[in-house]
Amino acid sequence: GAGVSQSPSNKVTEKGKDVELRCDPISGHTALYWYRQSLGQGLEFLIYFQGNSAPDKSGLPSDRFSAERTGGSVSTLTIQRTQQEDSAVYLCASSPTVAGYTFGSGTRLTVV
Amino acid sequence: ELKVEQNPLFLSMQEGKNYTIYCNYSTTSDRLYWYRQDPGKSLESLFVLLSNGAVKQEGRLMASLDTKARLSTLHITAAVHDLSATYFCAGYTGGFKTIFGAGTRLFVKA
């Protein structure tokens, strides 16, 4: 596709359940990022993938969070045993270089 | 670790007026980004500033970078209501990690 695609766009889940968020980057973009944006807040870096290199996981807030990127393309962010403080918009972005990212529309996660 | 601070965090201005949003960062940053976010939408890239003294303009928005002062500015000329949005600056720390400021929520009153 022409842009970064994220699914689902909205997800409501019960506390304690696991969720998977998907990001399909722009074809050919080697870099992929996950950020989290809480209501009215800035962006919090979560994880970065670059090609076949080991990902930079330094932003993941706890071991309940993990992410994969298969075949250098699609990425899945998994949150286990969700908590209410996990409620936020999860944004994915991709880039061919460091000269600016293209962001997806985000997944709005609500944990009830 | 790189810290990025924007001010003001909230700005209400009249149409036709000029104003500047400031972005200070704490350590060396090879490049500086500006993004726009409309309510409920994702972020749209506005400018990428790559070197000291860089200036870029698009319509009523002009961004500049002073790496010695560790300061970037986003200047708004003759504001119009359509510019109402949240504006983020972001610095690059190396290792491909980009750190975002908290955002400046701009409201332009007709």
Backbone of each chain as ProteinMPNN parsed JSONL, in Angstrom:
{"seq_chain_A": "GAGVSQSPSNKVTEKGKDVELRCDPISGHTALYWYRQSLGQGLEFLIYFQGNSAPDKSGLPSDRFSAERTGGSVSTLTIQRTQQEDSAVYLCASSPTVAGYTFGSGTRLTVV", "coords_chain_A": {"N_chain_A": [[0.814, -1.206, 0.0], [0.17, 2.376, -0.071], [0.767, 3.701, 2.237], [1.607, 3.519, 5.774], [0.136, 0.879, 7.376], [-2.046, 0.095, 9.975], [-3.488, -2.248, 12.225], [-5.799, -3.619, 14.661], [-7.858, -0.639, 14.175], [-9.131, 0.255, 16.378], [-9.255, -1.103, 19.64], [-10.801, -2.772, 22.2], [-10.289, -4.227, 25.247], [-10.395, -6.641, 27.887], [-9.076, -6.233, 31.135], [-6.144, -8.023, 31.851], [-6.215, -9.691, 29.664], [-4.512, -10.777, 26.641], [-3.19, -8.851, 23.916], [-2.742, -8.25, 20.401], [-1.145, -6.127, 18.2], [-0.964, -4.893, 14.929], [1.356, -3.929, 12.373], [1.878, -2.785, 9.163], [4.386, -1.872, 7.226], [5.548, 0.717, 4.921], [6.359, -0.51, 1.752], [9.655, -1.574, 1.236], [10.747, 0.102, 3.132], [13.181, 0.025, 5.513], [13.407, 0.537, 8.188], [11.529, 0.359, 11.175], [9.282, 1.494, 13.606], [7.837, 1.565, 16.867], [5.66, 3.536, 18.757], [4.128, 4.96, 21.67], [1.276, 6.763, 22.589], [-0.168, 8.45, 25.071], [-3.29, 9.807, 26.283], [-3.478, 13.133, 25.346], [-0.775, 13.445, 25.584], [2.789, 13.41, 24.743], [4.868, 11.511, 22.487], [5.964, 8.286, 23.271], [8.782, 6.406, 22.95], [8.984, 3.006, 22.002], [10.039, 0.63, 20.647], [12.438, -0.298, 18.137], [13.132, -1.406, 14.871], [15.592, -2.335, 12.535], [16.277, -3.366, 9.485], [17.893, -6.47, 9.361], [19.047, -6.35, 11.783], [19.521, -6.672, 15.373], [16.725, -5.745, 17.326], [16.123, -2.512, 18.86], [15.12, -2.464, 21.969], [14.811, -0.776, 24.041], [12.845, 0.959, 24.938], [10.612, -0.412, 25.762], [8.115, -0.768, 28.183], [7.72, -2.774, 30.106], [8.158, -6.309, 30.845], [5.908, -7.403, 29.848], [5.451, -6.511, 27.4], [6.185, -7.096, 24.014], [7.716, -7.419, 20.777], [7.7, -8.309, 17.334], [9.237, -8.63, 14.129], [8.557, -9.813, 11.097], [10.253, -11.258, 8.41], [11.4, -8.874, 7.731], [9.376, -7.105, 7.286], [6.205, -6.919, 8.038], [5.138, -6.064, 11.332], [4.435, -7.092, 14.68], [3.11, -6.023, 17.669], [2.907, -7.165, 20.879], [1.001, -7.277, 23.781], [0.933, -8.593, 26.877], [-1.281, -9.815, 29.405], [-2.884, -7.448, 29.883], [-3.069, -4.159, 31.335], [-4.834, -1.422, 32.884], [-3.354, 0.899, 32.633], [-2.122, 0.537, 30.256], [-3.699, 1.517, 28.317], [-3.883, 3.473, 25.488], [-2.85, 5.221, 22.488], [-1.316, 3.39, 20.048], [1.294, 3.857, 17.965], [2.708, 3.204, 14.835], [5.574, 3.551, 12.803], [7.397, 3.959, 9.755], [10.484, 4.048, 7.91], [12.683, 4.846, 5.212], [15.163, 5.8, 5.584], [16.91, 7.854, 7.929], [15.717, 10.21, 7.532], [13.161, 11.289, 8.374], [9.986, 10.028, 9.356], [7.189, 7.995, 8.278], [4.074, 7.884, 9.602], [1.655, 5.498, 10.776], [-1.956, 5.274, 11.165], [-2.5, 4.513, 13.691], [-3.367, 2.454, 16.552], [-5.985, 2.493, 18.722], [-6.008, 1.585, 21.921], [-8.005, 0.347, 24.452], [-8.261, -0.57, 27.727], [-10.374, -2.266, 29.769]], "CA_chain_A": [[0.0, 0.0, 0.0], [0.881, 3.637, -0.18], [1.141, 4.228, 3.535], [1.77, 2.558, 6.864], [-1.18, 0.379, 7.736], [-2.113, -0.512, 11.3], [-4.768, -2.866, 12.564], [-7.036, -2.911, 14.344], [-7.794, 0.801, 14.45], [-9.579, 0.369, 17.762], [-9.325, -2.391, 20.331], [-11.207, -2.734, 23.598], [-9.991, -5.521, 25.815], [-10.534, -6.724, 29.332], [-7.838, -6.308, 31.918], [-5.614, -9.368, 31.994], [-6.147, -10.372, 28.369], [-3.407, -10.436, 25.752], [-3.586, -8.227, 22.651], [-1.732, -8.147, 19.349], [-1.337, -4.984, 17.311], [-0.221, -5.181, 13.706], [1.816, -2.807, 11.561], [2.365, -3.141, 7.837], [5.082, -0.636, 6.83], [5.658, 1.0, 3.493], [7.245, -1.47, 1.104], [11.005, -1.083, 1.015], [11.256, 0.812, 4.312], [13.906, -0.949, 6.328], [13.287, 0.884, 9.608], [10.165, 0.333, 11.686], [9.26, 1.969, 14.992], [6.584, 1.606, 17.629], [5.558, 4.565, 19.789], [2.873, 4.967, 22.411], [0.838, 8.115, 22.912], [-1.28, 8.488, 26.014], [-4.197, 10.908, 26.007], [-2.956, 14.475, 25.553], [0.661, 13.406, 25.87], [3.689, 13.247, 23.614], [5.118, 10.151, 22.037], [6.923, 7.5, 24.038], [9.438, 5.384, 22.125], [8.882, 1.651, 22.52], [10.972, -0.329, 20.045], [12.886, 0.053, 16.791], [13.705, -2.463, 14.044], [16.315, -1.872, 11.353], [16.731, -4.49, 8.668], [18.057, -7.736, 10.072], [19.77, -6.123, 13.048], [18.763, -6.882, 16.61], [15.92, -4.555, 17.593], [16.362, -1.684, 20.04], [13.933, -2.667, 22.805], [15.061, -0.036, 25.269], [11.68, 1.712, 25.368], [9.495, -1.254, 26.216], [7.925, -0.407, 29.597], [7.775, -3.935, 31.0], [8.33, -7.571, 30.106], [4.63, -7.811, 29.254], [5.463, -5.981, 26.035], [7.165, -7.677, 23.103], [7.417, -7.122, 19.379], [8.414, -9.077, 16.313], [9.112, -8.171, 12.758], [8.783, -11.009, 10.291], [10.689, -11.067, 7.03], [11.77, -7.494, 7.494], [8.234, -6.313, 6.835], [5.13, -6.739, 9.01], [5.508, -6.153, 12.738], [3.364, -7.297, 15.642], [3.376, -5.646, 19.055], [2.066, -7.975, 21.758], [0.941, -6.881, 25.187], [0.357, -9.69, 27.664], [-1.901, -9.485, 30.71], [-3.047, -5.99, 29.794], [-3.455, -3.368, 32.498], [-5.521, -0.203, 32.471], [-2.382, 1.927, 32.243], [-1.682, 0.279, 28.887], [-4.61, 2.217, 27.413], [-3.175, 4.537, 24.768], [-2.788, 5.0, 21.048], [-0.039, 2.793, 19.671], [1.617, 4.329, 16.628], [3.808, 2.563, 14.129], [6.129, 4.403, 11.75], [8.488, 3.337, 9.007], [11.36, 5.011, 7.257], [13.751, 4.25, 4.408], [16.414, 6.319, 6.14], [16.531, 8.593, 9.142], [15.22, 11.521, 7.126], [11.729, 11.471, 8.602], [9.176, 8.818, 9.347], [5.785, 8.034, 7.91], [3.324, 7.235, 10.671], [0.34, 4.926, 10.543], [-3.058, 5.966, 11.839], [-2.514, 4.136, 15.095], [-4.374, 1.577, 17.168], [-6.422, 3.006, 20.02], [-6.243, 0.463, 22.83], [-8.693, 0.659, 25.7], [-8.314, -1.722, 28.625], [-11.459, -2.011, 30.722]], "C_chain_A": [[0.847, 1.255, 0.0], [1.378, 4.129, 1.154], [1.395, 3.117, 4.519], [0.386, 2.158, 7.35], [-1.137, -0.293, 9.105], [-3.488, -1.112, 11.521], [-4.684, -3.543, 13.927], [-6.9, -1.415, 14.603], [-8.233, 1.082, 15.887], [-9.649, -1.019, 18.377], [-9.722, -2.135, 21.78], [-11.001, -4.13, 24.159], [-10.173, -5.485, 27.323], [-9.17, -6.825, 29.99], [-7.424, -7.767, 32.087], [-5.522, -10.155, 30.708], [-4.902, -9.946, 27.608], [-3.96, -9.783, 24.492], [-2.412, -8.22, 21.684], [-2.101, -6.99, 18.43], [-0.422, -5.187, 16.103], [0.16, -3.907, 12.976], [2.383, -3.332, 10.249], [3.056, -1.897, 7.269], [5.035, -0.421, 5.321], [6.692, 0.04, 2.898], [8.608, -0.842, 0.85], [11.578, -0.296, 2.174], [11.914, -0.202, 5.244], [13.745, -0.692, 7.825], [11.821, 0.913, 10.01], [10.215, 0.642, 13.17], [7.857, 1.797, 15.579], [6.703, 2.706, 18.683], [4.201, 4.412, 20.465], [2.548, 6.413, 22.756], [-0.368, 8.021, 23.832], [-2.065, 9.768, 25.785], [-3.554, 12.243, 26.34], [-1.464, 14.547, 25.811], [1.476, 13.329, 24.585], [3.88, 11.787, 23.288], [6.22, 9.5, 22.86], [7.486, 6.404, 23.147], [9.319, 4.015, 22.781], [9.986, 0.755, 21.97], [11.268, 0.071, 18.61], [13.49, -1.178, 16.128], [14.418, -1.821, 12.851], [16.845, -3.099, 10.621], [16.763, -5.775, 9.464], [18.791, -7.585, 11.389], [18.879, -6.42, 14.237], [17.978, -5.611, 16.933], [16.379, -3.804, 18.842], [15.083, -1.716, 20.878], [13.947, -1.774, 24.041], [13.849, 0.727, 25.785], [10.521, 0.873, 25.882], [9.325, -1.091, 27.724], [7.97, -1.579, 30.566], [7.915, -5.194, 30.161], [6.995, -8.117, 29.596], [4.558, -7.388, 27.789], [6.54, -6.698, 25.22], [6.761, -7.326, 21.682], [8.271, -7.994, 18.485], [8.275, -8.359, 14.992], [9.506, -9.331, 11.864], [9.198, -10.624, 8.875], [11.043, -9.635, 6.707], [10.614, -6.62, 7.064], [7.252, -6.115, 7.983], [5.654, -6.911, 10.433], [4.264, -6.344, 13.6], [3.863, -6.894, 17.019], [2.391, -6.413, 19.933], [2.156, -7.45, 23.176], [0.238, -8.006, 25.933], [-0.241, -9.151, 28.952], [-2.119, -7.97, 30.816], [-3.538, -5.385, 31.101], [-4.105, -2.091, 32.0], [-4.54, 0.877, 32.039], [-1.798, 1.685, 30.849], [-2.574, 0.989, 27.874], [-3.905, 3.423, 26.803], [-3.4, 4.311, 23.281], [-1.388, 4.502, 20.724], [0.213, 3.123, 18.199], [2.816, 3.569, 16.073], [4.288, 3.541, 13.054], [7.204, 3.628, 11.013], [9.268, 4.405, 8.264], [12.373, 4.283, 6.389], [15.13, 4.661, 4.917], [16.041, 7.014, 7.433], [15.926, 9.947, 8.803], [13.714, 11.645, 7.238], [10.944, 10.192, 8.459], [7.841, 9.079, 8.693], [5.033, 7.239, 8.966], [2.053, 6.595, 10.134], [-0.704, 5.69, 11.329], [-3.204, 5.57, 13.299], [-3.587, 3.126, 15.45], [-4.712, 2.165, 18.526], [-6.799, 1.827, 20.895], [-6.895, 0.972, 24.111], [-8.795, -0.611, 26.526], [-9.344, -1.423, 29.706], [-11.444, -3.041, 31.853]], "O_chain_A": [[2.075, 1.202, 0.063], [2.329, 4.908, 1.203], [1.402, 1.937, 4.169], [-0.432, 3.011, 7.694], [-0.289, -1.148, 9.358], [-4.505, -0.578, 11.079], [-3.609, -3.997, 14.318], [-5.913, -0.98, 15.197], [-7.762, 2.025, 16.522], [-10.047, -1.985, 17.726], [-9.063, -1.379, 22.493], [-11.493, -5.108, 23.595], [-10.11, -4.426, 27.948], [-8.241, -7.43, 29.455], [-8.24, -8.627, 32.42], [-4.833, -11.173, 30.649], [-4.311, -8.902, 27.885], [-5.06, -10.111, 24.047], [-1.249, -8.187, 22.088], [-3.23, -6.896, 17.949], [0.732, -5.594, 16.237], [-0.594, -2.934, 12.953], [3.252, -4.204, 10.232], [2.373, -0.954, 6.867], [4.551, -1.262, 4.563], [7.757, -0.185, 3.473], [8.711, 0.265, 0.322], [12.783, -0.045, 2.206], [11.283, -1.157, 5.697], [13.927, -1.6, 8.636], [10.975, 1.428, 9.278], [11.065, 0.132, 13.901], [6.849, 1.876, 14.878], [7.7, 2.8, 19.399], [3.267, 3.825, 19.918], [3.418, 7.185, 23.16], [-1.443, 7.575, 23.432], [-1.564, 10.707, 25.165], [-3.131, 12.47, 27.474], [-0.947, 15.591, 26.211], [0.93, 13.199, 23.489], [3.135, 10.929, 23.763], [7.268, 10.096, 23.108], [6.738, 5.564, 22.646], [9.53, 3.884, 23.987], [10.773, 0.19, 22.729], [10.444, 0.702, 17.949], [14.267, -1.906, 16.746], [13.906, -0.883, 12.24], [17.755, -3.777, 11.097], [15.803, -6.13, 10.148], [19.121, -8.577, 12.04], [17.653, -6.422, 14.133], [18.519, -4.511, 16.823], [16.95, -4.391, 19.761], [14.089, -1.074, 20.537], [13.18, -1.993, 24.979], [13.821, 1.11, 26.954], [9.542, 1.42, 26.391], [10.289, -1.257, 28.472], [8.239, -1.378, 31.75], [7.806, -5.159, 28.936], [6.958, -9.181, 28.978], [3.703, -7.858, 27.038], [7.666, -6.881, 25.685], [5.609, -6.979, 21.417], [9.396, -8.365, 18.821], [7.34, -7.592, 14.765], [10.654, -9.775, 11.876], [8.574, -9.778, 8.234], [10.994, -9.222, 5.548], [10.819, -5.525, 6.541], [7.448, -5.23, 8.816], [6.49, -7.771, 10.708], [3.189, -5.828, 13.293], [4.905, -7.362, 17.478], [1.178, -6.315, 19.744], [3.243, -7.209, 23.701], [-0.916, -8.326, 25.648], [0.233, -8.163, 29.513], [-1.604, -7.312, 31.72], [-4.298, -5.991, 31.856], [-3.949, -1.717, 30.837], [-4.859, 1.688, 31.17], [-1.068, 2.526, 30.323], [-2.235, 1.054, 26.692], [-3.396, 4.286, 27.519], [-4.047, 3.349, 22.869], [-0.395, 5.132, 21.089], [-0.545, 2.725, 17.315], [3.803, 3.333, 16.77], [3.487, 4.27, 12.47], [7.846, 2.745, 11.582], [8.781, 5.509, 8.024], [12.871, 3.225, 6.771], [16.123, 3.964, 4.709], [14.96, 6.78, 7.974], [15.653, 10.745, 9.699], [13.056, 12.066, 6.286], [11.194, 9.379, 7.568], [7.408, 10.223, 8.565], [5.321, 6.064, 9.195], [1.453, 7.076, 9.173], [-0.39, 6.628, 12.062], [-3.938, 6.208, 14.055], [-4.58, 2.968, 14.74], [-3.838, 2.319, 19.38], [-7.794, 1.148, 20.64], [-6.403, 1.895, 24.759], [-9.353, -1.611, 26.074], [-9.211, -0.459, 30.46], [-12.284, -2.986, 32.751]]}, "seq_chain_B": "ELKVEQNPLFLSMQEGKNYTIYCNYSTTSDRLYWYRQDPGKSLESLFVLLSNGAVKQEGRLMASLDTKARLSTLHITAAVHDLSATYFCAGYTGGFKTIFGAGTRLFVKA", "coords_chain_B": {"N_chain_B": [[21.083, 11.208, 28.19], [19.115, 12.186, 25.412], [16.972, 14.944, 25.779], [13.993, 16.592, 24.965], [12.474, 19.65, 24.835], [9.57, 21.532, 24.522], [8.144, 24.744, 24.063], [5.612, 27.235, 23.855], [3.411, 24.916, 25.642], [0.8, 25.092, 25.156], [-1.034, 27.113, 22.977], [-2.944, 29.809, 22.162], [-4.117, 31.73, 19.611], [-4.856, 34.637, 17.611], [-6.337, 34.785, 14.363], [-4.292, 35.799, 11.666], [-2.183, 36.73, 13.151], [1.326, 36.526, 14.145], [3.533, 34.002, 15.377], [5.896, 32.128, 17.416], [7.037, 28.861, 17.984], [9.054, 27.134, 20.279], [11.771, 24.864, 20.455], [13.831, 23.179, 22.448], [16.761, 21.221, 22.921], [18.687, 18.734, 24.644], [21.191, 17.483, 24.252], [23.688, 16.779, 21.75], [22.195, 16.623, 18.599], [21.714, 15.116, 15.567], [19.851, 15.792, 13.739], [16.686, 17.428, 13.301], [13.255, 17.165, 13.702], [10.01, 18.234, 12.638], [6.597, 17.736, 13.32], [3.106, 17.504, 12.558], [-0.003, 17.057, 14.195], [-3.338, 16.355, 13.85], [-6.429, 16.421, 15.712], [-7.27, 13.206, 16.86], [-5.989, 12.016, 14.775], [-3.118, 10.686, 12.954], [0.464, 11.379, 12.965], [1.908, 13.86, 10.896], [4.589, 14.42, 8.791], [6.375, 17.427, 8.762], [8.789, 19.032, 8.542], [12.269, 18.329, 8.036], [15.249, 18.999, 9.504], [18.564, 19.27, 8.842], [21.068, 20.377, 9.301], [23.209, 22.837, 10.877], [21.857, 26.075, 10.942], [19.991, 25.514, 9.053], [17.055, 26.239, 7.24], [13.675, 25.9, 6.602], [10.731, 26.274, 4.67], [7.215, 26.165, 4.402], [4.403, 27.175, 3.089], [2.667, 28.986, 5.483], [4.329, 28.306, 7.512], [7.542, 28.194, 8.965], [10.586, 26.668, 9.614], [13.525, 26.48, 11.617], [16.975, 25.783, 12.456], [19.345, 25.829, 15.012], [22.164, 24.526, 15.833], [24.191, 25.042, 17.604], [23.082, 26.47, 19.693], [21.339, 24.573, 20.356], [18.649, 24.611, 19.557], [15.539, 24.753, 17.979], [13.168, 26.424, 15.945], [9.736, 26.99, 15.181], [8.077, 28.968, 13.146], [5.15, 30.806, 12.793], [3.352, 32.453, 10.417], [1.001, 34.976, 9.964], [-1.384, 33.579, 10.979], [-3.872, 31.077, 10.29], [-7.105, 29.534, 10.739], [-6.998, 26.871, 9.93], [-4.505, 25.996, 10.659], [-4.657, 25.101, 13.201], [-3.732, 22.66, 15.438], [-1.739, 20.019, 16.906], [1.68, 20.448, 17.388], [4.689, 18.802, 17.059], [8.105, 18.631, 17.964], [11.101, 16.799, 17.32], [14.056, 15.131, 18.229], [17.06, 13.482, 17.153], [18.827, 10.77, 18.357], [20.852, 9.176, 17.54], [21.637, 5.725, 16.812], [19.255, 5.418, 15.734], [17.099, 6.236, 17.245], [14.446, 8.307, 17.894], [13.516, 11.102, 19.749], [10.699, 12.579, 21.053], [9.276, 15.815, 21.68], [6.885, 17.154, 24.076], [4.851, 18.284, 22.701], [3.061, 21.027, 21.184], [0.074, 22.483, 21.606], [-1.824, 24.095, 19.376], [-4.183, 26.624, 18.903], [-6.051, 28.396, 16.715], [-7.867, 31.243, 16.614], [-10.738, 32.376, 14.959]], "CA_chain_B": [[20.071, 10.886, 27.191], [18.513, 13.375, 24.799], [15.668, 15.43, 26.226], [13.461, 17.592, 24.046], [11.463, 20.456, 25.51], [8.889, 22.509, 23.684], [7.304, 25.744, 24.7], [4.695, 26.847, 24.924], [2.701, 23.655, 25.444], [-0.523, 25.45, 24.641], [-0.988, 28.444, 22.379], [-4.173, 30.278, 21.538], [-3.774, 32.976, 18.932], [-5.842, 35.18, 16.682], [-5.994, 34.708, 12.942], [-3.545, 36.94, 11.152], [-1.027, 37.036, 13.994], [2.543, 35.714, 14.022], [4.029, 33.459, 16.646], [6.979, 31.155, 17.296], [7.133, 27.735, 18.922], [10.459, 26.855, 20.521], [12.129, 23.476, 20.756], [15.189, 23.056, 22.97], [17.163, 19.85, 23.171], [19.717, 18.754, 25.692], [22.507, 17.015, 23.797], [23.854, 16.864, 20.298], [21.21, 15.918, 17.783], [22.131, 15.279, 14.173], [18.768, 16.322, 12.924], [15.526, 17.858, 14.069], [12.039, 16.972, 12.926], [8.741, 18.825, 13.081], [5.427, 16.992, 12.883], [1.792, 18.051, 12.891], [-1.008, 16.051, 14.49], [-4.705, 16.829, 14.028], [-7.116, 15.606, 16.732], [-7.708, 11.877, 16.443], [-5.246, 11.581, 13.581], [-1.721, 10.353, 13.183], [1.405, 12.472, 12.778], [2.297, 14.179, 9.525], [5.899, 15.052, 8.764], [6.406, 18.775, 8.195], [10.143, 19.437, 8.173], [13.452, 17.664, 8.571], [16.344, 19.962, 9.482], [19.722, 18.383, 8.901], [22.353, 21.012, 9.591], [23.147, 24.123, 11.55], [21.457, 27.165, 10.065], [18.979, 25.082, 8.081], [15.757, 26.899, 7.291], [12.745, 25.358, 5.607], [9.441, 26.963, 4.711], [6.098, 25.579, 3.675], [3.222, 28.005, 3.344], [2.785, 29.936, 6.591], [5.22, 27.723, 8.519], [8.973, 28.204, 8.675], [11.35, 26.021, 10.677], [14.958, 26.743, 11.564], [17.759, 24.987, 13.402], [20.614, 26.351, 15.507], [22.719, 23.389, 16.586], [25.061, 25.528, 18.686], [22.18, 26.81, 20.786], [20.446, 23.422, 20.56], [17.337, 25.226, 19.493], [14.825, 24.855, 16.718], [11.956, 27.216, 16.05], [8.702, 26.865, 14.16], [7.46, 30.288, 13.095], [3.855, 30.841, 12.113], [3.1, 33.785, 9.87], [-0.393, 35.284, 9.61], [-2.059, 32.306, 11.265], [-5.249, 30.821, 9.868], [-7.733, 28.509, 11.576], [-6.582, 25.534, 9.475], [-3.247, 25.615, 11.294], [-4.939, 24.558, 14.532], [-3.273, 21.276, 15.531], [-0.626, 19.883, 17.846], [2.952, 20.416, 16.682], [5.746, 18.121, 17.805], [9.463, 18.556, 17.459], [11.745, 15.55, 17.715], [15.486, 15.074, 17.976], [17.568, 12.153, 16.812], [19.909, 10.514, 19.301], [21.775, 8.143, 17.083], [21.014, 4.437, 17.043], [17.951, 5.518, 15.083], [16.028, 6.521, 18.187], [13.99, 9.691, 17.848], [12.848, 11.502, 20.989], [9.72, 13.622, 20.782], [8.826, 16.734, 22.705], [5.532, 16.907, 24.574], [3.878, 18.835, 21.757], [2.459, 22.344, 21.4], [-1.299, 22.483, 21.096], [-2.099, 25.417, 18.816], [-5.568, 26.913, 18.553], [-6.139, 29.684, 16.042], [-9.245, 31.727, 16.718], [-11.182, 33.186, 13.814]], "C_chain_B": [[19.436, 12.187, 26.688], [17.16, 13.685, 25.426], [15.256, 16.562, 25.3], [12.338, 18.331, 24.753], [10.874, 21.48, 24.554], [8.22, 23.542, 24.568], [6.834, 26.753, 23.666], [4.058, 25.484, 24.64], [1.289, 23.898, 24.91], [-0.463, 26.882, 24.141], [-2.322, 28.74, 21.709], [-3.869, 31.622, 20.892], [-4.876, 33.377, 17.954], [-5.386, 34.936, 15.252], [-5.246, 35.965, 12.539], [-2.3, 37.296, 11.945], [0.14, 36.093, 13.704], [2.926, 35.168, 15.388], [5.104, 32.416, 16.375], [6.872, 30.108, 18.388], [8.605, 27.359, 19.039], [10.664, 25.396, 20.907], [13.596, 23.445, 21.179], [15.525, 21.588, 23.185], [18.485, 19.832, 23.926], [21.101, 18.327, 25.246], [22.556, 17.087, 22.277], [22.801, 16.023, 19.576], [21.546, 16.183, 16.326], [21.069, 15.914, 13.305], [17.568, 16.608, 13.813], [14.309, 17.759, 13.161], [10.907, 17.806, 13.511], [7.604, 18.021, 12.458], [4.172, 17.759, 13.295], [0.852, 16.892, 13.173], [-2.356, 16.725, 14.681], [-5.413, 15.911, 15.019], [-7.599, 14.277, 16.171], [-6.979, 11.316, 15.243], [-3.81, 11.235, 13.949], [-0.837, 11.571, 12.904], [1.796, 12.615, 11.32], [3.637, 14.906, 9.568], [5.818, 16.415, 8.094], [7.804, 19.108, 7.666], [11.166, 18.474, 8.774], [14.602, 18.644, 8.41], [17.627, 19.2, 9.77], [21.02, 19.065, 9.307], [22.146, 22.362, 10.252], [22.791, 25.221, 10.549], [20.394, 26.783, 9.054], [17.67, 25.829, 8.321], [14.888, 26.279, 6.204], [11.399, 26.043, 5.787], [8.429, 26.219, 3.87], [4.863, 26.391, 4.041], [3.493, 29.002, 4.46], [3.71, 29.447, 7.701], [6.666, 27.788, 8.052], [9.711, 27.627, 9.876], [12.823, 26.328, 10.491], [15.656, 25.936, 12.638], [19.057, 25.699, 13.73], [21.224, 25.274, 16.388], [23.621, 23.843, 17.73], [24.235, 25.884, 19.918], [21.273, 25.648, 21.16], [18.998, 23.882, 20.579], [16.797, 25.147, 18.069], [13.568, 25.672, 16.952], [11.018, 26.896, 14.9], [7.928, 28.174, 14.186], [6.193, 30.22, 12.253], [3.594, 32.276, 11.677], [1.63, 33.928, 9.474], [-1.271, 34.038, 9.751], [-3.482, 32.271, 10.709], [-5.78, 29.642, 10.675], [-7.259, 27.107, 11.208], [-5.254, 25.079, 10.076], [-3.448, 25.049, 12.696], [-4.635, 23.072, 14.552], [-2.27, 21.21, 16.673], [0.651, 19.7, 17.043], [4.013, 19.795, 17.592], [7.097, 18.381, 17.144], [10.089, 17.275, 17.998], [13.21, 15.617, 17.335], [15.925, 13.634, 17.795], [18.822, 11.895, 17.639], [21.017, 9.642, 18.739], [21.208, 6.799, 17.472], [19.592, 4.432, 16.53], [16.817, 5.76, 16.052], [15.697, 7.994, 18.118], [13.177, 9.991, 19.089], [11.962, 12.698, 20.693], [9.536, 14.542, 21.981], [7.38, 16.44, 23.068], [4.452, 17.45, 23.644], [3.386, 20.209, 22.168], [1.078, 22.324, 20.769], [-1.647, 23.902, 20.681], [-3.573, 25.533, 18.458], [-5.618, 28.311, 17.956], [-7.599, 30.108, 16.0], [-9.574, 32.617, 15.532], [-11.512, 34.603, 14.247]], "O_chain_B": [[19.25, 13.145, 27.44], [16.315, 12.804, 25.581], [16.08, 17.386, 24.903], [11.372, 17.723, 25.213], [11.598, 22.2, 23.867], [7.786, 23.243, 25.68], [7.556, 27.084, 22.725], [4.158, 24.965, 23.528], [0.676, 23.023, 24.298], [0.093, 27.758, 24.803], [-2.764, 28.021, 20.813], [-3.412, 32.548, 21.563], [-5.701, 32.564, 17.539], [-4.188, 34.887, 14.971], [-5.54, 37.06, 13.02], [-1.459, 38.066, 11.481], [-0.024, 35.027, 13.111], [2.675, 35.794, 16.418], [5.217, 31.889, 15.268], [6.648, 30.423, 19.557], [9.316, 27.272, 18.038], [9.84, 24.788, 21.589], [14.491, 23.661, 20.362], [14.667, 20.803, 23.588], [19.281, 20.768, 23.86], [22.094, 18.775, 25.819], [21.569, 17.418, 21.621], [22.562, 14.865, 19.917], [21.649, 17.334, 15.902], [21.363, 16.501, 12.264], [17.458, 16.094, 14.927], [14.327, 18.204, 12.014], [10.853, 18.052, 14.717], [7.623, 17.674, 11.277], [4.179, 18.545, 14.242], [0.89, 15.87, 12.487], [-2.512, 17.568, 15.564], [-5.039, 14.746, 15.154], [-8.257, 14.234, 15.132], [-7.325, 10.242, 14.751], [-3.354, 11.453, 15.071], [-1.34, 12.662, 12.637], [1.988, 11.63, 10.607], [3.797, 15.887, 10.294], [5.267, 16.55, 7.001], [7.974, 19.426, 6.489], [10.969, 17.897, 9.843], [14.898, 19.073, 7.295], [17.761, 18.563, 10.814], [21.99, 18.379, 9.631], [21.065, 22.949, 10.196], [23.349, 25.287, 9.454], [19.941, 27.625, 8.279], [17.243, 26.021, 9.46], [15.299, 26.148, 5.052], [10.984, 26.351, 6.904], [8.729, 25.716, 2.787], [4.35, 26.304, 5.157], [4.446, 29.778, 4.386], [3.854, 30.116, 8.725], [6.977, 27.481, 6.901], [9.49, 28.044, 11.012], [13.315, 26.425, 9.366], [15.039, 25.468, 13.595], [19.785, 26.124, 12.832], [20.847, 25.125, 17.55], [23.797, 23.119, 18.711], [24.648, 25.625, 21.049], [20.534, 25.712, 22.142], [18.236, 23.577, 21.497], [17.497, 25.433, 17.098], [12.974, 25.619, 18.029], [11.45, 26.575, 13.793], [7.205, 28.455, 15.143], [6.174, 29.657, 11.159], [3.618, 33.196, 12.494], [1.09, 33.1, 8.74], [-1.818, 33.523, 8.775], [-4.186, 33.28, 10.665], [-5.011, 28.853, 11.224], [-7.133, 26.248, 12.08], [-4.918, 23.897, 10.006], [-2.496, 24.567, 13.309], [-5.207, 22.305, 13.777], [-1.986, 22.215, 17.325], [0.696, 18.887, 16.12], [4.201, 20.211, 18.735], [7.217, 18.353, 15.919], [9.649, 16.738, 19.015], [13.566, 16.097, 16.259], [15.253, 12.697, 18.227], [19.76, 12.692, 17.629], [22.02, 9.402, 19.412], [20.375, 6.725, 18.376], [18.811, 3.538, 16.857], [15.662, 5.508, 15.709], [16.579, 8.839, 18.268], [12.267, 9.243, 19.446], [12.417, 13.705, 20.15], [9.625, 14.119, 23.133], [6.73, 15.593, 22.455], [3.276, 17.114, 23.786], [3.304, 20.519, 23.357], [0.934, 22.17, 19.556], [-1.752, 24.799, 21.517], [-4.139, 24.66, 17.8], [-5.268, 29.291, 18.616], [-8.448, 29.425, 15.428], [-8.796, 33.492, 15.152], [-11.901, 35.427, 13.42]]}, "name": "protein", "num_of_chains": 2, "seq": "GAGVSQSPSNKVTEKGKDVELRCDPISGHTALYWYRQSLGQGLEFLIYFQGNSAPDKSGLPSDRFSAERTGGSVSTLTIQRTQQEDSAVYLCASSPTVAGYTFGSGTRLTVVELKVEQNPLFLSMQEGKNYTIYCNYSTTSDRLYWYRQDPGKSLESLFVLLSNGAVKQEGRLMASLDTKARLSTLHITAAVHDLSATYFCAGYTGGFKTIFGAGTRLFVKA"}
